[in-house]
Amino acid sequence: MPRTAPGGAAPIREPRRAPESAPQWRAFLSLGFRPLYPAGCAWAALSVCIWVFAPQWLSAPLQGVAWHAHEMLWGFVATIAMGFLLTASATWTGINPLQGPALGALCLLWAVARAGYLAGGAAAFAVACIAETTFFLLGAAALLRVIVQAKSRRNYGLPLLAAGLGIANALYLRAASQGDYTALMRHFELGLICMAVVALLIARRVIPFFAMRALPGLDVPMLTRSGQAQMALSVLAIALGLLGQPGPMAAALALTGLVSLYQVARWKPAAVAGRPILWILYAGYAAMGAGLLLAAAHLAGLDGAASARAAVHAHVIGMGGFAVLIIGMVTRTALGHLGRPLALDRSMVASYALVLAAVALRLAALWPSSASLALLHGATAAWTAAFALYLWRFVPMLLRPRP
C-alpha cells in the first residue's frame, strides 16, 4: 500500500516481496535430491516409530530386527546417498543423470520396495526385492553414464560403490528369505561398511570445501593422499569381509577409522565451532571414524569391551555417523542447490540438536537397565521430531522452482 510522504509530496511506494512460485512436479523431479531427500527423511521417522511402537505390523520373511536394520541402512541412509550422488554428479559432470519421468520411476521403485517389505508375505517380498534391486542398479547405471560421458575419471568408483550397495542388499535379502541369521548379520556388516566407504568418500571431498567457502581465509587441507589410503583400506576391508577373513578385516577397518579421525583433526575443527552448518558435518565424520574402530574391536573378538555387542558399533556408525552427517548434508546441500542463503534458522539448528540427542539416548538405552525403555522412547521422540522439522521446513522449498 502506498503511503503519503511528509509535506504532501508524492506517495512512497514500498517494494513488494516477489510472490513464492507455486509447487511444480517439473521442479520436484528436476534433480535427485528433491524427491529422495524428503522420501528418505520421512521414512527414517516413520520406520523407527513402527519398529519401536508397532513391531507387530512386521511379518516374515523380513521382520523384527532384520526389517529395522534393513530399512535404516538401505531404506534411509542409502536412499539419501543416492539422492546426493545423482545431484552431485550433475554438478561434477555438467550432465543431469536422472530427471522428470525417469527420476519419478526411480522413486516409485523405492516406494514399492518399502510397501512390499512392510506388507510381508512371499509375493510382496519378491516384488519388493526386484523393485529395490532395480532401484540401485538404475541409479548406478545413470551415474556411470554421465561419469563416462564426461570422462570424469576421479569419479569412476562412485557407480561401482552404488552397485555394491545394491549387491550387499541383495545378499542380505536372500539370507532373510532363507532364515539364515548368521549370513544376514554378515551381509549387514558388509552393507554397513560399503555405505561407510561412500559416506567417507563424499564427506572427505565436501567438508573442506564447505568450510573454506563459509569461512574466508580458512585454509583446510584436502588430504588427498590420506583419502586415497582411506579408500584403499576400506575397499580392502570389504574384500576381506567377502572372503570371510574377520581378523584382517578388523585391522583394515581400524586403520580406516584412525585415518578418518586424523583427517578431522587436520581440518581445524576449532575454527568451525561457532557454525552449526559446519560442525555438524565434523561431528558425523568423527563419529564414523570412532564407529569403525568399534567395529574393528568387535570383529577382533575383544571380549569384555564396550564393542562386544554388534549393536554398539552399528548405532555409532548408523546414528552418530550416517544420521548426523545426513541431517547436516540434507540442509546444507539443499539450501545450496535451491539457491537459498546458506544460513540456518532455528528449526534447522533444532533438528541438529534433536538428532544428537537421539544418538545419545539410543546409545544409553543399549545398556540394560530399568531406564532402557524410557531412553529408547526418548530417542524415538527426538529422532522423529528432528526429521519432522526438516520436512516441515524443506518440503515447501523442494516442491518449488529455484528462485
Contacts in CASP RR format, 6 or more apart in sequence:
PFRMAT RR
TARGET T0000
AUTHOR 0000-0000-0000
METHOD contacts of the structure
MODEL  1
MPRTAPGGAAPIREPRRAPESAPQWRAFLSLGFRPLYPAGCAWAALSVCI
WVFAPQWLSAPLQGVAWHAHEMLWGFVATIAMGFLLTASATWTGINPLQG
PALGALCLLWAVARAGYLAGGAAAFAVACIAETTFFLLGAAALLRVIVQA
KSRRNYGLPLLAAGLGIANALYLRAASQGDYTALMRHFELGLICMAVVAL
LIARRVIPFFAMRALPGLDVPMLTRSGQAQMALSVLAIALGLLGQPGPMA
AALALTGLVSLYQVARWKPAAVAGRPILWILYAGYAAMGAGLLLAAAHLA
GLDGAASARAAVHAHVIGMGGFAVLIIGMVTRTALGHLGRPLALDRSMVA
SYALVLAAVALRLAALWPSSASLALLHGATAAWTAAFALYLWRFVPMLLR
PRP
1 14 0 8 1.000
2 11 0 8 1.000
2 12 0 8 1.000
2 13 0 8 1.000
2 14 0 8 1.000
3 11 0 8 1.000
3 12 0 8 1.000
3 14 0 8 1.000
4 11 0 8 1.000
4 12 0 8 1.000
5 11 0 8 1.000
5 12 0 8 1.000
18 403 0 8 1.000
20 400 0 8 1.000
21 27 0 8 1.000
21 400 0 8 1.000
21 401 0 8 1.000
21 403 0 8 1.000
22 400 0 8 1.000
23 396 0 8 1.000
23 399 0 8 1.000
23 400 0 8 1.000
24 399 0 8 1.000
24 400 0 8 1.000
24 401 0 8 1.000
26 100 0 8 1.000
27 34 0 8 1.000
27 399 0 8 1.000
27 400 0 8 1.000
27 401 0 8 1.000
27 402 0 8 1.000
28 34 0 8 1.000
28 35 0 8 1.000
28 398 0 8 1.000
28 399 0 8 1.000
29 35 0 8 1.000
29 99 0 8 1.000
29 100 0 8 1.000
29 101 0 8 1.000
29 103 0 8 1.000
29 104 0 8 1.000
30 96 0 8 1.000
30 99 0 8 1.000
30 100 0 8 1.000
31 86 0 8 1.000
31 87 0 8 1.000
31 90 0 8 1.000
31 96 0 8 1.000
31 99 0 8 1.000
31 337 0 8 1.000
32 82 0 8 1.000
32 83 0 8 1.000
32 86 0 8 1.000
32 87 0 8 1.000
32 98 0 8 1.000
32 99 0 8 1.000
32 103 0 8 1.000
33 83 0 8 1.000
33 84 0 8 1.000
33 86 0 8 1.000
33 87 0 8 1.000
33 330 0 8 1.000
33 333 0 8 1.000
33 334 0 8 1.000
33 337 0 8 1.000
33 398 0 8 1.000
34 398 0 8 1.000
34 399 0 8 1.000
35 103 0 8 1.000
35 104 0 8 1.000
35 107 0 8 1.000
35 398 0 8 1.000
36 79 0 8 1.000
36 80 0 8 1.000
36 82 0 8 1.000
36 83 0 8 1.000
36 86 0 8 1.000
36 107 0 8 1.000
36 110 0 8 1.000
37 80 0 8 1.000
37 83 0 8 1.000
37 330 0 8 1.000
37 334 0 8 1.000
37 394 0 8 1.000
37 398 0 8 1.000
38 391 0 8 1.000
38 394 0 8 1.000
38 395 0 8 1.000
38 398 0 8 1.000
39 79 0 8 1.000
39 107 0 8 1.000
39 110 0 8 1.000
39 111 0 8 1.000
40 75 0 8 1.000
40 76 0 8 1.000
40 79 0 8 1.000
40 80 0 8 1.000
41 76 0 8 1.000
41 80 0 8 1.000
41 326 0 8 1.000
41 330 0 8 1.000
41 387 0 8 1.000
41 390 0 8 1.000
41 391 0 8 1.000
42 387 0 8 1.000
42 391 0 8 1.000
43 71 0 8 1.000
43 75 0 8 1.000
43 76 0 8 1.000
43 79 0 8 1.000
43 114 0 8 1.000
44 72 0 8 1.000
44 76 0 8 1.000
44 323 0 8 1.000
44 383 0 8 1.000
44 387 0 8 1.000
45 383 0 8 1.000
45 384 0 8 1.000
45 387 0 8 1.000
45 388 0 8 1.000
45 391 0 8 1.000
47 68 0 8 1.000
47 71 0 8 1.000
47 72 0 8 1.000
47 75 0 8 1.000
47 76 0 8 1.000
48 72 0 8 1.000
48 380 0 8 1.000
48 383 0 8 1.000
48 384 0 8 1.000
49 380 0 8 1.000
49 384 0 8 1.000
50 57 0 8 1.000
50 58 0 8 1.000
50 118 0 8 1.000
51 58 0 8 1.000
51 64 0 8 1.000
51 67 0 8 1.000
51 68 0 8 1.000
51 71 0 8 1.000
52 376 0 8 1.000
52 377 0 8 1.000
52 380 0 8 1.000
53 380 0 8 1.000
55 64 0 8 1.000
57 118 0 8 1.000
58 64 0 8 1.000
58 67 0 8 1.000
58 118 0 8 1.000
58 120 0 8 1.000
59 120 0 8 1.000
59 121 0 8 1.000
60 120 0 8 1.000
60 121 0 8 1.000
61 120 0 8 1.000
61 121 0 8 1.000
61 122 0 8 1.000
61 125 0 8 1.000
61 176 0 8 1.000
61 177 0 8 1.000
61 179 0 8 1.000
62 70 0 8 1.000
62 117 0 8 1.000
62 120 0 8 1.000
62 125 0 8 1.000
62 173 0 8 1.000
62 176 0 8 1.000
63 120 0 8 1.000
66 176 0 8 1.000
66 181 0 8 1.000
66 184 0 8 1.000
67 117 0 8 1.000
69 188 0 8 1.000
69 314 0 8 1.000
70 117 0 8 1.000
70 169 0 8 1.000
70 172 0 8 1.000
70 173 0 8 1.000
70 176 0 8 1.000
70 188 0 8 1.000
71 114 0 8 1.000
71 117 0 8 1.000
72 318 0 8 1.000
73 188 0 8 1.000
73 191 0 8 1.000
73 192 0 8 1.000
73 195 0 8 1.000
73 318 0 8 1.000
74 132 0 8 1.000
74 165 0 8 1.000
74 166 0 8 1.000
74 169 0 8 1.000
74 172 0 8 1.000
75 110 0 8 1.000
75 113 0 8 1.000
75 114 0 8 1.000
77 195 0 8 1.000
77 199 0 8 1.000
77 318 0 8 1.000
77 322 0 8 1.000
77 323 0 8 1.000
77 326 0 8 1.000
78 136 0 8 1.000
78 165 0 8 1.000
78 166 0 8 1.000
78 169 0 8 1.000
78 195 0 8 1.000
79 110 0 8 1.000
80 326 0 8 1.000
80 329 0 8 1.000
80 330 0 8 1.000
81 162 0 8 1.000
81 165 0 8 1.000
81 195 0 8 1.000
81 198 0 8 1.000
81 199 0 8 1.000
81 202 0 8 1.000
82 135 0 8 1.000
82 136 0 8 1.000
82 139 0 8 1.000
82 162 0 8 1.000
84 202 0 8 1.000
84 329 0 8 1.000
84 333 0 8 1.000
85 143 0 8 1.000
85 158 0 8 1.000
85 162 0 8 1.000
85 198 0 8 1.000
85 202 0 8 1.000
86 97 0 8 1.000
86 98 0 8 1.000
86 103 0 8 1.000
86 139 0 8 1.000
86 142 0 8 1.000
86 143 0 8 1.000
87 333 0 8 1.000
87 337 0 8 1.000
88 202 0 8 1.000
88 333 0 8 1.000
89 95 0 8 1.000
89 97 0 8 1.000
89 143 0 8 1.000
89 146 0 8 1.000
89 147 0 8 1.000
89 152 0 8 1.000
89 155 0 8 1.000
89 158 0 8 1.000
90 96 0 8 1.000
90 97 0 8 1.000
90 146 0 8 1.000
92 147 0 8 1.000
92 150 0 8 1.000
92 152 0 8 1.000
92 155 0 8 1.000
93 146 0 8 1.000
93 147 0 8 1.000
93 149 0 8 1.000
93 150 0 8 1.000
93 152 0 8 1.000
93 155 0 8 1.000
94 146 0 8 1.000
94 150 0 8 1.000
95 146 0 8 1.000
95 149 0 8 1.000
95 150 0 8 1.000
96 146 0 8 1.000
97 139 0 8 1.000
97 142 0 8 1.000
97 143 0 8 1.000
97 145 0 8 1.000
97 146 0 8 1.000
98 106 0 8 1.000
98 139 0 8 1.000
98 142 0 8 1.000
102 142 0 8 1.000
106 135 0 8 1.000
106 138 0 8 1.000
106 139 0 8 1.000
109 131 0 8 1.000
109 132 0 8 1.000
109 134 0 8 1.000
109 135 0 8 1.000
109 138 0 8 1.000
110 131 0 8 1.000
110 132 0 8 1.000
110 135 0 8 1.000
112 127 0 8 1.000
112 128 0 8 1.000
112 131 0 8 1.000
113 128 0 8 1.000
113 129 0 8 1.000
113 131 0 8 1.000
113 132 0 8 1.000
113 135 0 8 1.000
114 128 0 8 1.000
115 124 0 8 1.000
115 128 0 8 1.000
116 124 0 8 1.000
116 125 0 8 1.000
116 127 0 8 1.000
116 128 0 8 1.000
116 131 0 8 1.000
117 124 0 8 1.000
117 125 0 8 1.000
117 128 0 8 1.000
125 173 0 8 1.000
125 177 0 8 1.000
129 170 0 8 1.000
129 173 0 8 1.000
132 166 0 8 1.000
132 169 0 8 1.000
132 173 0 8 1.000
133 166 0 8 1.000
133 169 0 8 1.000
133 170 0 8 1.000
136 162 0 8 1.000
136 163 0 8 1.000
136 164 0 8 1.000
136 165 0 8 1.000
136 166 0 8 1.000
136 169 0 8 1.000
137 163 0 8 1.000
137 166 0 8 1.000
139 162 0 8 1.000
140 159 0 8 1.000
140 160 0 8 1.000
140 162 0 8 1.000
140 163 0 8 1.000
140 164 0 8 1.000
140 166 0 8 1.000
141 159 0 8 1.000
143 158 0 8 1.000
143 159 0 8 1.000
143 162 0 8 1.000
144 159 0 8 1.000
146 152 0 8 1.000
147 155 0 8 1.000
147 156 0 8 1.000
147 158 0 8 1.000
147 159 0 8 1.000
148 156 0 8 1.000
158 198 0 8 1.000
158 201 0 8 1.000
161 194 0 8 1.000
161 197 0 8 1.000
161 198 0 8 1.000
161 201 0 8 1.000
162 198 0 8 1.000
164 194 0 8 1.000
165 191 0 8 1.000
165 194 0 8 1.000
165 195 0 8 1.000
165 198 0 8 1.000
168 187 0 8 1.000
168 190 0 8 1.000
168 191 0 8 1.000
168 194 0 8 1.000
169 191 0 8 1.000
171 183 0 8 1.000
171 187 0 8 1.000
171 190 0 8 1.000
172 184 0 8 1.000
172 187 0 8 1.000
172 188 0 8 1.000
172 191 0 8 1.000
175 181 0 8 1.000
175 183 0 8 1.000
175 184 0 8 1.000
175 186 0 8 1.000
175 187 0 8 1.000
176 184 0 8 1.000
185 310 0 8 1.000
186 241 0 8 1.000
188 314 0 8 1.000
189 241 0 8 1.000
189 295 0 8 1.000
189 310 0 8 1.000
190 238 0 8 1.000
190 241 0 8 1.000
190 242 0 8 1.000
192 295 0 8 1.000
192 314 0 8 1.000
192 317 0 8 1.000
192 318 0 8 1.000
193 234 0 8 1.000
193 237 0 8 1.000
193 238 0 8 1.000
193 253 0 8 1.000
193 295 0 8 1.000
194 238 0 8 1.000
195 322 0 8 1.000
196 234 0 8 1.000
196 288 0 8 1.000
196 292 0 8 1.000
196 317 0 8 1.000
197 231 0 8 1.000
197 234 0 8 1.000
197 235 0 8 1.000
197 238 0 8 1.000
199 288 0 8 1.000
199 321 0 8 1.000
199 322 0 8 1.000
199 325 0 8 1.000
200 230 0 8 1.000
200 231 0 8 1.000
200 234 0 8 1.000
200 256 0 8 1.000
200 260 0 8 1.000
200 285 0 8 1.000
200 288 0 8 1.000
201 231 0 8 1.000
202 329 0 8 1.000
203 281 0 8 1.000
203 284 0 8 1.000
203 285 0 8 1.000
203 288 0 8 1.000
203 325 0 8 1.000
203 329 0 8 1.000
204 223 0 8 1.000
204 227 0 8 1.000
204 230 0 8 1.000
204 263 0 8 1.000
204 285 0 8 1.000
205 222 0 8 1.000
206 281 0 8 1.000
206 329 0 8 1.000
207 220 0 8 1.000
207 267 0 8 1.000
207 278 0 8 1.000
207 281 0 8 1.000
207 282 0 8 1.000
207 285 0 8 1.000
208 220 0 8 1.000
208 221 0 8 1.000
208 222 0 8 1.000
208 223 0 8 1.000
208 267 0 8 1.000
210 277 0 8 1.000
210 278 0 8 1.000
210 281 0 8 1.000
210 332 0 8 1.000
211 218 0 8 1.000
211 220 0 8 1.000
211 267 0 8 1.000
211 268 0 8 1.000
211 271 0 8 1.000
211 272 0 8 1.000
211 278 0 8 1.000
212 218 0 8 1.000
212 219 0 8 1.000
212 220 0 8 1.000
214 272 0 8 1.000
214 275 0 8 1.000
214 277 0 8 1.000
214 278 0 8 1.000
214 342 0 8 1.000
215 271 0 8 1.000
215 272 0 8 1.000
215 275 0 8 1.000
215 278 0 8 1.000
218 268 0 8 1.000
218 271 0 8 1.000
220 266 0 8 1.000
220 267 0 8 1.000
220 268 0 8 1.000
221 266 0 8 1.000
221 267 0 8 1.000
223 263 0 8 1.000
223 266 0 8 1.000
226 259 0 8 1.000
226 262 0 8 1.000
226 263 0 8 1.000
227 259 0 8 1.000
227 263 0 8 1.000
229 259 0 8 1.000
230 256 0 8 1.000
230 259 0 8 1.000
230 260 0 8 1.000
230 263 0 8 1.000
233 252 0 8 1.000
233 253 0 8 1.000
233 255 0 8 1.000
233 256 0 8 1.000
233 259 0 8 1.000
234 252 0 8 1.000
234 253 0 8 1.000
234 256 0 8 1.000
236 252 0 8 1.000
237 249 0 8 1.000
237 252 0 8 1.000
237 253 0 8 1.000
237 256 0 8 1.000
240 246 0 8 1.000
240 247 0 8 1.000
240 248 0 8 1.000
240 249 0 8 1.000
240 252 0 8 1.000
241 249 0 8 1.000
246 299 0 8 1.000
246 300 0 8 1.000
247 299 0 8 1.000
247 300 0 8 1.000
249 299 0 8 1.000
250 295 0 8 1.000
250 296 0 8 1.000
250 297 0 8 1.000
250 298 0 8 1.000
250 299 0 8 1.000
250 300 0 8 1.000
251 296 0 8 1.000
253 292 0 8 1.000
253 293 0 8 1.000
253 295 0 8 1.000
253 296 0 8 1.000
253 299 0 8 1.000
254 292 0 8 1.000
254 293 0 8 1.000
254 296 0 8 1.000
254 297 0 8 1.000
256 289 0 8 1.000
256 292 0 8 1.000
257 288 0 8 1.000
257 289 0 8 1.000
257 290 0 8 1.000
257 291 0 8 1.000
257 292 0 8 1.000
257 293 0 8 1.000
257 296 0 8 1.000
258 289 0 8 1.000
258 293 0 8 1.000
260 285 0 8 1.000
260 286 0 8 1.000
260 288 0 8 1.000
260 289 0 8 1.000
260 292 0 8 1.000
261 286 0 8 1.000
261 289 0 8 1.000
261 290 0 8 1.000
263 285 0 8 1.000
264 282 0 8 1.000
264 285 0 8 1.000
264 286 0 8 1.000
267 282 0 8 1.000
269 279 0 8 1.000
269 282 0 8 1.000
272 278 0 8 1.000
272 279 0 8 1.000
272 282 0 8 1.000
273 279 0 8 1.000
276 344 0 8 1.000
276 348 0 8 1.000
276 349 0 8 1.000
276 352 0 8 1.000
277 328 0 8 1.000
277 331 0 8 1.000
277 332 0 8 1.000
277 342 0 8 1.000
277 343 0 8 1.000
277 344 0 8 1.000
280 324 0 8 1.000
280 327 0 8 1.000
280 328 0 8 1.000
280 352 0 8 1.000
281 325 0 8 1.000
281 328 0 8 1.000
281 329 0 8 1.000
281 332 0 8 1.000
283 320 0 8 1.000
283 324 0 8 1.000
283 356 0 8 1.000
284 320 0 8 1.000
284 321 0 8 1.000
284 324 0 8 1.000
284 325 0 8 1.000
285 321 0 8 1.000
285 325 0 8 1.000
287 316 0 8 1.000
287 317 0 8 1.000
287 320 0 8 1.000
287 321 0 8 1.000
287 324 0 8 1.000
287 359 0 8 1.000
288 317 0 8 1.000
288 320 0 8 1.000
288 321 0 8 1.000
288 322 0 8 1.000
288 325 0 8 1.000
290 316 0 8 1.000
291 313 0 8 1.000
291 316 0 8 1.000
291 317 0 8 1.000
291 321 0 8 1.000
292 313 0 8 1.000
292 317 0 8 1.000
294 306 0 8 1.000
294 307 0 8 1.000
294 312 0 8 1.000
294 313 0 8 1.000
294 316 0 8 1.000
294 317 0 8 1.000
295 307 0 8 1.000
295 313 0 8 1.000
295 317 0 8 1.000
297 305 0 8 1.000
297 307 0 8 1.000
297 313 0 8 1.000
298 307 0 8 1.000
298 308 0 8 1.000
298 309 0 8 1.000
298 310 0 8 1.000
298 312 0 8 1.000
298 313 0 8 1.000
301 308 0 8 1.000
302 308 0 8 1.000
306 312 0 8 1.000
307 313 0 8 1.000
309 366 0 8 1.000
311 366 0 8 1.000
312 363 0 8 1.000
312 366 0 8 1.000
315 359 0 8 1.000
315 362 0 8 1.000
315 363 0 8 1.000
315 366 0 8 1.000
316 363 0 8 1.000
319 355 0 8 1.000
319 358 0 8 1.000
319 359 0 8 1.000
319 362 0 8 1.000
319 363 0 8 1.000
320 359 0 8 1.000
323 355 0 8 1.000
323 358 0 8 1.000
323 359 0 8 1.000
323 383 0 8 1.000
324 355 0 8 1.000
324 356 0 8 1.000
324 359 0 8 1.000
327 351 0 8 1.000
327 352 0 8 1.000
327 355 0 8 1.000
327 386 0 8 1.000
327 387 0 8 1.000
327 390 0 8 1.000
328 352 0 8 1.000
330 390 0 8 1.000
330 394 0 8 1.000
331 344 0 8 1.000
331 348 0 8 1.000
331 351 0 8 1.000
331 390 0 8 1.000
331 394 0 8 1.000
332 342 0 8 1.000
334 340 0 8 1.000
334 394 0 8 1.000
334 397 0 8 1.000
334 398 0 8 1.000
335 341 0 8 1.000
335 342 0 8 1.000
335 343 0 8 1.000
336 342 0 8 1.000
337 402 0 8 1.000
338 397 0 8 1.000
338 398 0 8 1.000
338 402 0 8 1.000
338 403 0 8 1.000
339 402 0 8 1.000
339 403 0 8 1.000
340 397 0 8 1.000
340 403 0 8 1.000
345 393 0 8 1.000
347 389 0 8 1.000
347 392 0 8 1.000
347 393 0 8 1.000
348 389 0 8 1.000
348 390 0 8 1.000
348 393 0 8 1.000
350 386 0 8 1.000
350 389 0 8 1.000
351 386 0 8 1.000
351 387 0 8 1.000
351 389 0 8 1.000
351 390 0 8 1.000
351 393 0 8 1.000
352 386 0 8 1.000
354 382 0 8 1.000
354 383 0 8 1.000
354 385 0 8 1.000
354 386 0 8 1.000
354 389 0 8 1.000
355 382 0 8 1.000
355 383 0 8 1.000
355 386 0 8 1.000
357 379 0 8 1.000
357 382 0 8 1.000
358 378 0 8 1.000
358 379 0 8 1.000
358 380 0 8 1.000
358 382 0 8 1.000
358 383 0 8 1.000
358 386 0 8 1.000
359 379 0 8 1.000
361 375 0 8 1.000
361 376 0 8 1.000
361 378 0 8 1.000
361 379 0 8 1.000
361 382 0 8 1.000
362 375 0 8 1.000
362 376 0 8 1.000
362 379 0 8 1.000
362 383 0 8 1.000
364 371 0 8 1.000
364 375 0 8 1.000
365 371 0 8 1.000
365 372 0 8 1.000
365 373 0 8 1.000
365 375 0 8 1.000
365 376 0 8 1.000
365 379 0 8 1.000
366 372 0 8 1.000
END
